[in-house]
């Protein structure tokens, strides 16, 4: 674009706009209106494709396309000199007045360069991700993505029969990321860390809720009886070991057991929240019936379980 409009040989600038100047409508005759319109159109294309940092200036200049004056042309020339001075994307530094999108692009570039060990390595990686002169974004993503080992409980939490909202809560439980009362108490957010399910007999933690609490233990034992489990465990680490290490096979029976675990976790957590925020209480019998109903509905409506 710089060569097309004869601005390639101009001196460079590192600031796109003088914010002390205010652009006003031209009251005289338009100055090279057609050429001005073409340049603004080219700037809009560049802005939308690769240079969102010039969006503010281009937006201002585009208001005067029908009647540009000398002042508007001065800003256009300044913008061209700015583009000349910042043609090397690898050396551009984000400025306080730049748009949020441009700052994010610069930050992403810097992170990618740090991951690859420098500018040259990143350029080589980008070149290797091209096919038939076209850049493959998926290839770059896979190249920059750190290789990680799959956790043992992935198939338990994200089983094919599992309900998504059950899996989401269960994922937080397996990672010990739920905001249980013991964590909130340590942060000074609440004044009591006593469990809401067993009438404040113990401190509420992940291990206590699943399933050392008397309330959740009764619910989980009933679900295990109903599902005809051959083992019994109400301590979280024992449950975790059985489902991730000792459970064998990939058939329907294993999928149903995963469904039962994630559904029980979800409803116990929901019951805890309902008691805290809505002051509503349900008995273990009501909760067990709701879990069983959810499991039955999933079985009847999922072709994998037929």
RAZI-V161299 format. One line per field, one symbol per residue. ss: DSSP state (H for helix, E for strand, C for the rest). A space follows every 50 residues. Layout:
BEGIN
ss = ???
END
This chain:
BEGIN
ss = CCCCCCCCCCCCCCCCCCCCCCCCCCCCCCCCHHHHHHHHHHHHHHHHHC CHHHHHHHHHHHHHCCCCCHHHHHHHHHHHHHHHHCCCCCCCCCCCCCCH HHHHHHHHHHHHHHHHCCHHHHHHHHHHCEECCEECHHHHHHHHCCCCCC CCCHHHHCCCCCCHHHHHHHHHHHCCCCCCHHHHHHCCCCCCCECCCCCC CCECCHHHHHHHCHHHHHHHHHHHHHCCCCCCCCCHHHHHHHHHHHCCCC CHHHHHHHHHHHHHHHHHHHHHHHHHHCCCCCCHHHHHHHHHHHHHHHHH HCHHHC
END
